[in-house]
Amino acid sequence: MTTQPDALHTLARTHLPADLAIWGHQSGVAHQIGGHAQSVQGAVEIVVAHGALGGRDVSWEDPRLEREAGRWVLLAQFDSDEDADMMWGDGGALYWLIRPDDLAAGRFEKAIFAWQCC
């Protein structure tokens, strides 16, 4: 049996409304789980590293920042999205980063949140 693309689209629209919403959503927003963060104001990994190393007590020029930034991976990113009525500042994004060993062990409470906006 061969299924035509139009038939699949009709099937999805009729029986899988959530999938259709995802397929039809092409606003250019950058929601994602995992992968590489699409930072609004520079590497979000540096911001998270700064917090992980002590925040206010750590200089932004501290040589440990780059090494610490490399220890974090993106868990989730939620972009500003007019279709979903979500606006983070003036067109920003929310990020949660986690160390790979914490992710593998399911220690999501170890994730660090960061927010950037234009």
All heavy atoms as an XYZ file, in Angstrom:
910
protein
N       0.845     -1.185      0.000
C       0.000      0.000      0.000
C       0.887      1.243      0.000
O       1.776      1.396      0.821
C      -0.879     -0.022      1.247
C      -1.752      1.191      1.384
S      -2.778      1.028      2.864
C      -2.882      2.721      3.305
N       0.650      2.159     -0.890
C       1.380      3.413     -0.968
C       0.500      4.519     -0.405
O      -0.655      4.645     -0.761
C       1.735      3.743     -2.435
O       2.480      2.658     -2.958
C       2.520      5.016     -2.508
N       1.074      5.298      0.477
C       0.344      6.415      1.074
C       0.908      7.710      0.523
O       2.099      7.950      0.605
C       0.486      6.398      2.600
O       0.095      5.123      3.076
C      -0.378      7.460      3.235
N       0.065      8.526     -0.021
C       0.459      9.804     -0.583
C       0.672     10.821      0.538
O       0.021     10.749      1.582
C      -0.616     10.323     -1.549
C      -0.867      9.385     -2.722
C       0.375      9.226     -3.575
O       1.089     10.178     -3.818
N       0.642      8.001     -4.016
N       1.571     11.781      0.334
C       1.810     12.803      1.368
C       0.548     13.527      1.796
O       0.367     13.810      2.975
C       2.806     13.756      0.702
C       3.503     12.921     -0.313
C       2.472     11.928     -0.795
N      -0.360     13.832      0.859
C      -1.599     14.516      1.231
C      -2.445     13.649      2.161
O      -3.092     14.152      3.070
C      -2.412     14.893     -0.009
C      -1.762     16.031     -0.779
O      -0.931     16.751     -0.186
O      -2.082     16.188     -1.966
N      -2.433     12.352      1.920
C      -3.186     11.441      2.770
C      -2.601     11.414      4.182
O      -3.338     11.373      5.169
C      -3.205     10.041      2.174
N      -1.271     11.443      4.293
C      -0.638     11.481      5.609
C      -0.982     12.764      6.340
O      -1.244     12.772      7.544
C       0.879     11.349      5.470
C       1.397      9.974      5.093
C       2.896     10.033      4.862
C       1.062      8.962      6.163
N      -0.978     13.875      5.602
C      -1.318     15.172      6.195
C      -2.758     15.138      6.700
O      -3.054     15.594      7.811
C      -1.121     16.276      5.167
C      -1.057     17.648      5.763
N      -1.974     18.125      6.650
C      -0.167     18.651      5.587
C      -1.677     19.355      6.986
N      -0.564     19.691      6.363
N      -3.680     14.589      5.926
C      -5.079     14.497      6.324
C      -5.226     13.603      7.545
O      -5.938     13.929      8.483
C      -5.939     13.957      5.160
O      -5.813     14.854      4.065
C      -7.392     13.825      5.566
N      -4.507     12.472      7.557
C      -4.541     11.574      8.695
C      -4.041     12.279      9.946
O      -4.654     12.195     11.016
C      -3.678     10.334      8.415
C      -3.549      9.332      9.548
C      -4.902      8.668      9.811
C      -2.505      8.297      9.217
N      -2.957     13.001      9.835
C      -2.408     13.716     10.976
C      -3.370     14.776     11.477
O      -3.571     14.928     12.675
C      -1.070     14.355     10.606
N      -3.976     15.502     10.553
C      -4.907     16.566     10.938
C      -6.120     15.972     11.646
O      -6.637     16.536     12.604
C      -5.352     17.361      9.719
C      -6.179     18.575     10.102
C      -6.601     19.464      8.931
N      -5.735     19.471      7.809
C      -6.031     18.932      6.613
N      -7.184     18.331      6.423
N      -5.193     19.003      5.611
N      -6.573     14.824     11.213
C      -7.767     14.197     11.754
C      -7.499     13.465     13.062
O      -8.284     13.527     13.987
C      -8.343     13.197     10.728
O      -8.533     13.868      9.499
C      -9.666     12.645     11.194
N      -6.369     12.780     13.134
C      -6.132     11.894     14.260
C      -4.982     12.291     15.178
O      -4.883     11.772     16.275
C      -5.871     10.472     13.742
C      -7.019      9.928     12.973
N      -8.197      9.540     13.573
C      -7.194      9.745     11.656
C      -9.043      9.119     12.657
N      -8.460      9.226     11.479
N      -4.107     13.155     14.749
C      -2.931     13.514     15.541
C      -2.770     15.026     15.613
O      -1.809     15.585     15.111
C      -1.671     12.885     14.921
C      -1.704     11.369     14.724
C      -0.537     10.929     13.870
C      -1.683     10.668     16.056
N      -3.706     15.720     16.247
C      -3.641     17.183     16.251
C      -2.365     17.743     16.866
O      -1.867     18.769     16.431
C      -4.879     17.611     17.044
C      -5.362     16.399     17.737
C      -4.850     15.210     16.992
N      -1.795     17.094     17.874
C      -0.554     17.607     18.466
C       0.584     17.526     17.466
O       1.381     18.452     17.340
C      -0.208     16.819     19.726
N       0.682     16.414     16.733
C       1.721     16.284     15.720
C       1.538     17.319     14.619
O       2.501     17.905     14.148
C       1.713     14.884     15.095
C       2.274     13.836     16.040
O       2.930     14.221     17.023
O       2.051     12.646     15.787
N       0.311     17.541     14.213
C       0.064     18.528     13.170
C       0.476     19.917     13.637
O       1.064     20.686     12.887
C      -1.410     18.532     12.761
C      -1.768     19.531     11.659
C      -1.003     19.196     10.380
C      -3.243     19.535     11.401
N       0.197     20.213     14.905
C       0.576     21.523     15.438
C       2.090     21.706     15.369
O       2.580     22.774     15.032
C       0.090     21.672     16.873
N       2.819     20.649     15.665
C       4.272     20.735     15.590
C       4.727     20.844     14.150
O       5.562     21.663     13.804
C       4.920     19.515     16.291
C       4.654     19.615     17.794
C       6.412     19.438     16.006
C       4.985     18.357     18.553
N       4.171     20.001     13.252
C       4.566     20.024     11.840
C       4.266     21.370     11.205
O       5.029     21.876     10.399
C       3.829     18.952     11.053
C       4.219     17.544     11.398
C       5.309     17.136     12.104
C       3.509     16.374     11.051
N       5.318     15.775     12.224
C       4.237     15.275     11.584
C       2.340     16.133     10.359
C       3.813     13.967     11.440
C       1.918     14.825     10.214
C       2.657     13.758     10.743
N       3.132     21.961     11.559
C       2.709     23.196     10.916
C       3.299     24.442     11.542
O       3.103     25.544     11.063
N       4.029     24.292     12.642
C       4.582     25.446     13.351
C       5.932     25.819     12.741
O       6.915     25.125     12.919
C       4.753     25.099     14.830
C       5.167     26.263     15.660
N       4.306     27.258     16.024
C       6.363     26.606     16.185
C       4.940     28.151     16.752
N       6.195     27.778     16.851
N       5.976     26.926     12.026
C       7.211     27.325     11.371
C       7.495     28.798     11.593
O       7.771     29.537     10.675
C       7.133     27.006      9.878
C       6.976     25.535      9.606
C       7.004     25.238      8.130
O       7.361     26.065      7.316
N       6.614     24.041      7.789
N       7.458     29.202     12.860
C       7.648     30.621     13.146
C       9.111     31.003     13.323
O       9.417     32.158     13.521
C       6.858     30.998     14.403
O       7.434     30.378     15.532
N      10.018     30.022     13.296
C      11.429     30.327     13.457
C      11.893     30.374     14.896
O      13.008     30.794     15.175
N      11.064     29.944     15.849
C      11.490     29.934     17.245
C      12.444     28.775     17.483
O      12.518     27.842     16.699
C      10.276     29.844     18.202
C       9.393     31.061     18.067
C       9.489     28.580     17.971
N      13.178     28.848     18.588
C      14.222     27.858     18.845
C      13.965     27.088     20.133
O      14.796     27.065     21.023
C      15.584     28.555     18.895
N      12.799     26.458     20.256
C      12.575     25.557     21.380
C      13.361     24.286     21.090
O      13.385     23.809     19.955
C      11.103     25.177     21.504
C      10.154     26.314     21.575
N      10.276     27.357     22.470
C       9.051     26.584     20.850
C       9.285     28.199     22.306
N       8.526     27.759     21.321
N      13.995     23.728     22.099
C      14.694     22.473     21.858
C      15.027     21.776     23.159
O      15.132     22.392     24.206
C      15.962     22.684     21.044
C      17.023     23.531     21.728
C      18.190     23.835     20.797
O      18.000     24.467     19.770
N      19.362     23.364     21.158
N      15.195     20.477     23.041
C      15.667     19.631     24.133
C      17.018     19.105     23.690
O      17.134     18.488     22.635
C      14.693     18.465     24.400
C      13.284     18.966     24.702
C      15.240     17.561     25.507
C      13.142     19.771     25.970
N      18.055     19.364     24.468
C      19.394     18.927     24.097
C      19.966     19.739     22.958
O      19.430     20.765     22.555
N      21.085     19.296     22.453
C      21.752     19.987     21.347
C      22.591     21.152     21.847
O      23.032     21.170     22.993
N      22.798     22.107     20.982
C      23.609     23.276     21.305
C      22.686     24.475     21.503
O      21.820     24.738     20.683
C      24.605     23.578     20.184
C      25.603     22.480     19.986
N      26.676     22.296     20.835
C      25.668     21.492     19.067
C      27.362     21.254     20.434
N      26.777     20.742     19.362
N      22.907     25.203     22.588
C      22.090     26.380     22.885
C      22.231     27.413     21.778
O      23.319     27.615     21.237
C      22.509     26.978     24.217
N      21.146     28.048     21.457
C      21.152     29.170     20.516
C      21.060     30.435     21.363
O      19.979     30.943     21.616
C      20.001     29.031     19.530
C      20.136     27.778     18.681
C      19.005     27.635     17.697
O      18.458     28.615     17.204
N      18.644     26.404     17.410
N      22.196     30.901     21.798
C      22.270     32.009     22.744
C      21.819     33.327     22.121
O      22.064     33.590     20.954
C      23.702     32.153     23.266
O      24.099     30.981     23.926
N      21.184     34.138     22.949
C      20.729     35.463     22.533
C      21.841     36.496     22.748
O      22.005     37.406     21.958
C      19.455     35.858     23.315
C      19.041     37.284     23.010
C      18.324     34.886     23.016
N      22.619     36.364     23.828
C      23.616     37.373     24.207
C      25.006     36.793     24.417
O      25.728     37.244     25.287
C      23.218     38.028     25.523
C      21.962     38.807     25.509
C      21.690     39.379     26.889
O      22.092     38.827     27.902
N      20.999     40.495     26.928
N      25.411     35.849     23.721
C      26.702     35.215     23.962
C      26.516     33.866     24.620
O      25.423     33.503     25.023
N      27.583     33.132     24.761
C      27.521     31.750     25.233
C      26.834     31.620     26.593
O      27.346     32.092     27.604
C      28.914     31.154     25.272
N      25.703     30.974     26.605
C      24.974     30.753     27.850
C      25.760     29.815     28.768
O      25.634     29.887     29.992
C      23.540     30.238     27.565
C      23.544     28.830     27.014
C      22.671     30.337     28.805
N      26.617     28.995     28.209
C      27.454     28.106     29.017
C      28.395     28.903     29.937
O      28.665     28.488     31.062
C      28.273     27.170     28.115
C      27.447     26.190     27.328
C      26.891     26.755     26.011
O      27.121     27.939     25.692
O      26.221     25.985     25.286
N      28.867     30.050     29.461
C      29.726     30.919     30.280
C      28.928     31.489     31.455
O      29.425     31.560     32.581
C      30.354     32.055     29.430
C      31.335     31.486     28.411
C      31.006     33.115     30.318
C      32.625     30.942     28.999
N      27.692     31.877     31.206
C      26.833     32.418     32.266
C      26.594     31.344     33.330
O      26.691     31.610     34.535
C      25.499     32.920     31.686
C      24.550     33.348     32.780
C      25.736     34.049     30.692
N      26.306     30.139     32.894
C      26.074     29.040     33.834
C      27.361     28.710     34.595
O      27.340     28.485     35.804
C      25.503     27.817     33.088
C      25.556     26.571     33.940
C      24.071     28.096     32.658
N      28.483     28.695     33.907
C      29.769     28.428     34.550
C      30.054     29.482     35.618
O      30.530     29.159     36.716
C      30.886     28.408     33.513
N      29.756     30.729     35.321
C      29.952     31.822     36.272
C      29.158     31.549     37.545
O      29.678     31.670     38.662
C      29.544     33.145     35.618
C      29.837     34.342     36.448
N      28.883     34.952     37.222
C      30.990     35.036     36.635
C      29.417     35.992     37.844
N      30.693     36.060     37.513
N      27.897     31.164     37.380
C      27.068     30.841     38.535
C      27.569     29.621     39.292
O      27.593     29.602     40.526
N      27.979     28.599     38.562
C      28.454     27.364     39.190
C      29.725     27.584     40.001
O      29.952     26.913     41.007
C      28.691     26.299     38.122
N      30.533     28.536     39.568
C      31.794     28.821     40.270
C      31.642     29.800     41.431
O      32.598     30.073     42.138
C      32.838     29.349     39.284
C      33.372     28.330     38.284
C      34.267     29.007     37.259
C      34.107     27.201     38.987
N      30.469     30.373     41.597
C      30.268     31.266     42.736
C      29.573     32.570     42.432
O      29.357     33.374     43.328
N      29.261     32.832     41.172
C      28.512     34.034     40.830
C      29.231     35.332     41.127
O      30.308     35.586     40.604
N      28.669     36.143     41.976
C      29.204     37.486     42.252
C      30.645     37.481     42.745
O      31.358     38.459     42.589
C      28.325     38.193     43.282
C      26.977     38.529     42.751
C      26.183     39.270     43.781
N      24.841     39.491     43.263
C      23.825     39.894     43.980
N      23.980     40.131     45.272
N      22.645     40.069     43.439
N      31.054     36.380     43.339
C      32.414     36.303     43.880
C      33.454     35.955     42.816
O      34.643     35.876     43.123
C      32.476     35.250     44.999
C      31.607     35.634     46.187
O      31.396     36.852     46.405
O      31.126     34.726     46.873
N      33.006     35.748     41.575
C      33.901     35.323     40.490
C      33.958     36.397     39.419
O      32.929     36.877     38.950
C      33.409     33.991     39.872
C      34.273     33.574     38.706
C      33.369     32.893     40.926
N      35.149     36.767     39.023
C      35.331     37.747     37.951
C      34.960     37.118     36.613
O      35.206     35.933     36.369
C      36.802     38.183     37.914
O      37.080     38.860     36.709
N      34.411     37.925     35.725
C      34.094     37.452     34.372
C      35.362     37.161     33.575
O      35.307     36.541     32.531
C      33.209     38.462     33.638
C      31.806     38.439     34.150
C      31.237     39.333     35.015
C      30.799     37.464     33.871
N      29.935     38.973     35.283
C      29.639     37.838     34.585
C      30.756     36.309     33.086
C      28.452     37.097     34.548
C      29.574     35.577     33.043
C      28.440     35.968     33.758
N      36.498     37.603     34.062
C      37.785     37.325     33.411
C      38.484     36.103     34.022
O      39.601     35.767     33.631
C      38.720     38.539     33.485
C      38.310     39.681     32.571
C      37.167     40.514     33.162
O      37.088     40.668     34.398
O      36.329     40.981     32.383
N      37.866     35.452     34.963
C      38.462     34.296     35.642
C      38.780     33.201     34.611
O      37.908     32.800     33.841
C      37.472     33.755     36.681
C      38.083     32.716     37.605
O      38.778     31.813     37.106
O      37.846     32.810     38.819
N      40.025     32.727     34.573
C      40.415     31.722     33.583
C      39.701     30.378     33.753
O      39.667     29.576     32.822
C      41.926     31.572     33.793
C      42.204     32.134     35.131
C      41.127     33.147     35.419
N      39.091     30.134     34.897
C      38.361     28.882     35.118
C      37.033     28.824     34.376
O      36.481     27.747     34.158
C      38.094     28.677     36.609
C      39.344     28.565     37.458
C      38.993     28.475     38.930
N      38.269     29.682     39.355
C      37.487     29.746     40.428
N      37.312     28.691     41.195
N      36.871     30.879     40.741
N      36.519     29.994     33.975
C      35.196     30.044     33.341
C      35.103     29.181     32.082
O      34.140     28.438     31.915
C      34.806     31.485     32.999
C      34.268     32.331     34.136
C      34.022     33.748     33.661
C      33.013     31.717     34.713
N      36.060     29.296     31.207
C      36.001     28.553     29.947
C      36.013     27.045     30.184
O      35.245     26.304     29.565
C      37.139     28.958     29.018
C      36.929     28.454     27.607
C      37.901     29.075     26.635
O      38.320     30.222     26.844
O      38.223     28.383     25.661
N      36.876     26.591     31.082
C      36.938     25.154     31.382
C      35.618     24.685     32.001
O      35.070     23.646     31.623
C      38.105     24.852     32.305
C      38.288     23.360     32.572
C      39.481     23.046     33.438
N      39.294     23.585     34.786
C      40.098     24.475     35.358
N      41.163     24.921     34.731
N      39.864     24.930     36.573
N      35.091     25.450     32.941
C      33.825     25.091     33.586
C      32.674     25.116     32.585
O      31.796     24.259     32.619
C      33.531     26.033     34.765
C      32.256     25.740     35.514
C      32.237     24.385     36.225
O      33.302     23.848     36.561
O      31.121     23.868     36.443
N      32.678     26.068     31.665
C      31.620     26.143     30.649
C      31.561     24.870     29.807
O      30.483     24.427     29.410
C      31.830     27.365     29.761
N      32.711     24.275     29.557
C      32.773     23.050     28.774
C      32.207     21.836     29.484
O      32.014     20.786     28.872
N      31.909     21.981     30.757
C      31.349     20.874     31.546
C      29.832     20.867     31.549
O      29.223     20.024     32.218
C      31.858     20.977     32.986
C      33.376     20.841     33.095
C      33.846     20.896     34.529
N      33.282     19.769     35.280
C      33.023     19.790     36.593
N      33.270     20.872     37.290
N      32.514     18.740     37.199
N      29.201     21.773     30.836
C      27.737     21.892     30.848
C      27.166     21.650     29.463
O      27.746     22.071     28.464
C      27.334     23.291     31.340
C      27.699     23.485     32.777
C      28.899     23.906     33.264
C      26.883     23.210     33.904
N      28.878     23.923     34.632
C      27.644     23.504     35.063
C      25.582     22.756     34.061
C      27.151     23.353     36.348
C      25.092     22.608     35.350
C      25.867     22.901     36.473
N      26.000     20.993     29.421
C      25.294     20.756     28.157
C      23.864     21.277     28.293
O      23.320     21.380     29.396
C      25.276     19.253     27.770
C      26.687     18.748     27.504
C      24.586     18.407     28.828
N      23.288     21.590     27.155
C      21.919     22.089     27.151
C      20.941     20.968     27.480
O      20.984     19.904     26.872
C      21.570     22.686     25.773
C      20.176     23.285     25.665
C      20.057     24.547     26.516
C      19.846     23.595     24.210
N      20.101     21.220     28.450
C      19.011     20.307     28.763
C      17.766     20.734     27.985
O      17.161     19.921     27.302
C      18.739     20.322     30.274
C      17.611     19.443     30.785
C      17.857     17.975     30.440
C      17.454     19.615     32.294
N      17.432     22.018     28.063
C      16.249     22.524     27.344
C      16.392     24.020     27.107
O      17.021     24.730     27.895
C      14.981     22.260     28.148
N      15.802     24.460     26.006
C      15.756     25.879     25.663
C      14.340     26.204     25.207
O      13.766     25.480     24.401
C      16.732     26.176     24.527
C      16.631     27.591     24.000
C      17.651     27.883     22.917
O      18.749     27.349     22.923
N      17.292     28.744     21.994
N      13.788     27.281     25.744
C      12.468     27.755     25.337
C      12.602     29.204     24.896
O      12.947     30.076     25.682
C      11.455     27.609     26.478
C      11.235     26.176     26.839
C      11.933     25.607     27.881
C      10.370     25.398     26.100
C      11.768     24.267     28.203
C      10.198     24.058     26.408
C      10.893     23.491     27.461
N      12.334     29.424     23.644
C      12.457     30.720     23.013
C      11.187     31.533     23.223
O      10.110     30.976     23.477
C      12.670     30.489     21.508
C      13.490     31.565     20.844
O      13.923     32.503     21.517
O      13.717     31.456     19.630
N      11.289     32.839     23.101
C      10.078     33.646     23.023
C       9.291     33.162     21.815
O       9.869     32.817     20.779
C      10.420     35.129     22.864
O      10.970     35.642     24.050
N       7.981     33.105     21.967
C       7.142     32.508     20.925
C       5.774     33.174     20.940
O       4.964     32.899     21.830
C       7.033     31.004     21.184
C       6.255     30.246     20.135
O       5.537     30.872     19.324
O       6.356     29.007     20.135
N       5.537     34.055     19.999
C       4.258     34.766     19.948
C       3.084     33.815     19.779
O       2.021     34.035     20.356
C       4.271     35.792     18.811
C       5.167     36.972     19.101
C       5.118     38.031     18.008
O       4.116     38.093     17.276
O       6.093     38.780     17.905
N       3.257     32.734     19.015
C       2.172     31.771     18.804
C       1.740     31.109     20.112
O       0.589     30.735     20.272
C       2.580     30.694     17.799
C       2.742     31.238     16.389
O       2.254     32.356     16.111
O       3.360     30.548     15.557
N       2.678     30.923     21.034
C       2.385     30.298     22.331
C       2.154     31.343     23.424
O       1.997     30.996     24.585
C       3.521     29.368     22.726
N       2.166     32.625     23.058
C       1.988     33.738     23.992
C       3.040     33.708     25.111
O       2.729     33.888     26.278
C       0.572     33.727     24.571
C       0.184     35.082     25.151
O       0.766     36.104     24.728
O      -0.683     35.124     26.041
N       4.297     33.440     24.700
C       5.428     33.435     25.639
C       6.435     34.487     25.177
O       6.889     34.434     24.049
C       6.123     32.059     25.659
C       5.248     30.931     26.105
S       6.110     29.334     26.288
C       6.932     29.109     24.731
N       6.736     35.423     26.054
C       7.725     36.443     25.731
C       8.636     36.613     26.928
O       8.186     36.950     28.025
C       7.041     37.776     25.392
C       7.991     38.856     24.936
S       8.955     38.494     23.441
C       7.671     38.388     22.222
N       9.907     36.317     26.737
C      10.895     36.401     27.803
C      11.697     37.682     27.587
O      12.591     37.716     26.768
C      11.804     35.175     27.800
C      11.059     33.887     27.587
C      11.246     33.009     26.561
C      10.017     33.344     28.383
N      10.376     31.948     26.681
C       9.599     32.135     27.800
C       9.367     33.769     29.546
C       8.596     31.339     28.332
C       8.350     32.978     30.074
C       7.993     31.785     29.477
N      11.336     38.718     28.324
C      11.974     40.012     28.132
C      11.587     40.556     26.769
O      10.433     40.512     26.377
N      12.555     41.021     26.026
C      12.312     41.565     24.689
C      12.856     40.582     23.648
O      13.898     40.813     23.034
C      13.002     42.929     24.565
C      12.627     43.632     23.277
O      11.644     43.236     22.625
O      13.331     44.586     22.907
N      12.194     39.456     23.488
C      12.610     38.462     22.501
C      13.722     37.560     23.003
O      14.638     37.235     22.257
N      13.665     37.133     24.247
C      14.725     36.326     24.823
C      14.431     34.837     24.825
O      13.531     34.359     24.139
N      15.204     34.123     25.610
C      15.068     32.678     25.724
C      15.414     32.226     27.131
O      16.201     32.868     27.828
C      15.968     31.972     24.706
N      14.822     31.104     27.538
C      15.099     30.464     28.813
C      15.946     29.230     28.544
O      15.706     28.514     27.570
C      13.799     30.033     29.497
C      12.710     31.089     29.640
C      11.488     30.481     30.311
C      13.214     32.295     30.418
N      16.918     28.972     29.398
C      17.827     27.840     29.215
C      17.980     27.078     30.518
O      18.069     27.680     31.586
C      19.229     28.323     28.821
C      19.274     29.269     27.662
C      19.186     30.645     27.872
C      19.421     28.803     26.365
C      19.239     31.526     26.809
C      19.476     29.677     25.302
C      19.381     31.039     25.523
O      19.426     31.918     24.476
N      18.057     25.760     30.417
C      18.447     24.910     31.524
C      19.627     24.089     31.032
O      19.546     23.408     30.006
C      17.315     23.974     31.951
C      16.265     24.667     32.754
C      16.180     24.739     34.118
C      15.120     25.385     32.266
N      15.077     25.463     34.492
C      14.397     25.868     33.369
C      14.639     25.670     30.979
C      13.240     26.604     33.252
C      13.478     26.408     30.849
C      12.797     26.870     31.987
N      20.738     24.166     31.757
C      21.926     23.394     31.418
C      22.230     22.445     32.567
O      21.860     22.707     33.722
C      23.118     24.303     31.151
C      23.102     24.984     29.775
C      22.220     26.211     29.762
C      24.491     25.336     29.331
N      22.908     21.350     32.237
C      23.201     20.316     33.214
C      24.535     19.677     32.863
O      24.923     19.662     31.686
C      22.049     19.277     33.255
C      22.159     18.346     34.461
C      21.964     18.502     31.944
C      20.890     17.540     34.721
N      25.228     19.151     33.831
C      26.459     18.408     33.568
C      26.066     17.022     33.046
O      25.088     16.431     33.513
C      27.297     18.300     34.828
C      27.892     19.635     35.239
C      28.767     19.492     36.459
N      29.456     20.739     36.729
C      29.537     21.283     37.936
N      28.991     20.685     38.972
N      30.186     22.416     38.108
N      26.806     16.485     32.091
C      26.453     15.191     31.502
C      26.295     14.053     32.519
O      25.381     13.231     32.386
C      27.595     14.910     30.533
C      28.085     16.268     30.145
C      27.945     17.096     31.401
N      27.143     14.005     33.554
C      27.015     12.927     34.538
C      25.734     13.067     35.351
O      25.096     12.070     35.701
C      28.255     12.836     35.437
C      28.570     14.122     36.179
O      28.275     15.213     35.653
O      29.133     14.045     37.293
N      25.316     14.289     35.628
C      24.045     14.505     36.324
C      22.869     14.131     35.425
O      21.888     13.537     35.893
C      23.918     15.954     36.790
C      24.876     16.279     37.928
O      25.176     15.369     38.732
O      25.332     17.434     37.988
N      22.960     14.449     34.154
C      21.912     14.071     33.209
C      21.789     12.545     33.134
O      20.689     12.000     33.229
C      22.219     14.648     31.815
C      21.260     14.284     30.694
C      19.839     14.727     31.004
C      21.745     14.900     29.385
N      22.917     11.863     33.005
C      22.911     10.402     32.899
C      22.327      9.745     34.152
O      21.665      8.705     34.057
C      24.327      9.892     32.643
N      22.539     10.365     35.296
C      22.042      9.816     36.553
C      20.633     10.296     36.895
O      20.078      9.921     37.931
C      23.000     10.187     37.693
N      20.049     11.147     36.037
C      18.702     11.655     36.280
C      18.620     12.666     37.412
O      17.563     12.853     38.000
N      19.720     13.342     37.705
C      19.744     14.350     38.772
C      19.380     15.727     38.201
O      20.209     16.639     38.145
C      21.118     14.373     39.437
C      21.453     13.084     40.196
C      22.764     13.201     40.975
N      23.905     13.370     40.091
C      24.788     12.414     39.782
N      24.637     11.198     40.276
N      25.805     12.663     38.992
N      18.130     15.869     37.804
C      17.692     17.101     37.149
C      17.687     18.292     38.102
O      17.720     19.436     37.657
C      16.324     16.890     36.497
C      16.366     15.876     35.404
C      15.869     14.601     35.603
C      16.943     16.180     34.181
C      15.935     13.656     34.599
C      17.019     15.249     33.170
C      16.501     13.976     33.379
N      17.679     18.037     39.403
C      17.747     19.137     40.363
C      19.099     19.839     40.300
O      19.252     20.944     40.815
C      17.461     18.637     41.785
C      18.561     17.812     42.423
C      18.587     16.329     42.019
O      17.800     15.903     41.155
O      19.437     15.603     42.568
N      20.073     19.239     39.642
C      21.404     19.831     39.491
C      21.489     20.792     38.285
O      22.500     21.451     38.093
C      22.460     18.743     39.315
C      22.539     17.785     40.479
C      23.272     18.394     41.625
C      23.508     17.344     42.703
N      24.325     17.833     43.759
N      20.424     20.837     37.495
C      20.407     21.750     36.333
C      20.447     23.190     36.818
O      19.966     23.509     37.910
C      19.165     21.506     35.485
N      21.030     24.040     35.999
C      21.081     25.476     36.307
C      20.295     26.217     35.233
O      20.422     25.937     34.035
C      22.528     25.991     36.378
C      23.238     25.391     37.591
C      22.565     27.514     36.436
C      24.656     25.902     37.805
N      19.515     27.168     35.677
C      18.672     27.995     34.805
C      19.404     29.289     34.440
O      20.091     29.876     35.278
C      17.375     28.335     35.532
C      16.545     29.384     34.853
C      15.785     29.075     33.747
C      16.552     30.689     35.313
C      15.020     30.044     33.122
C      15.797     31.665     34.694
C      15.028     31.333     33.585
N      19.258     29.703     33.205
C      19.755     31.007     32.761
C      18.721     31.615     31.822
O      17.974     30.901     31.152
C      21.098     30.857     32.050
N      18.706     32.940     31.773
C      17.763     33.659     30.925
C      18.533     34.752     30.213
O      19.328     35.450     30.828
C      16.667     34.235     31.813
C      15.762     35.250     31.201
C      15.163     35.173     29.978
C      15.326     36.473     31.779
N      14.375     36.288     29.785
C      14.458     37.102     30.881
C      15.585     37.101     32.987
C      13.847     38.309     31.132
C      14.961     38.319     33.244
C      14.106     38.904     32.314
N      18.297     34.867     28.916
C      18.907     35.948     28.136
C      17.813     36.626     27.311
O      16.867     35.984     26.862
C      19.972     35.411     27.179
C      21.178     34.828     27.863
C      22.237     34.343     26.885
O      21.990     34.150     25.696
N      23.436     34.138     27.388
N      17.961     37.925     27.120
C      17.051     38.646     26.244
C      17.786     39.759     25.529
O      18.894     40.121     25.913
C      15.840     39.184     27.011
S      16.218     40.450     28.217
N      17.145     40.280     24.524
C      17.759     41.335     23.707
C      17.828     42.633     24.481
O      17.129     42.894     25.374
C      16.942     41.579     22.444
S      16.858     40.125     21.404
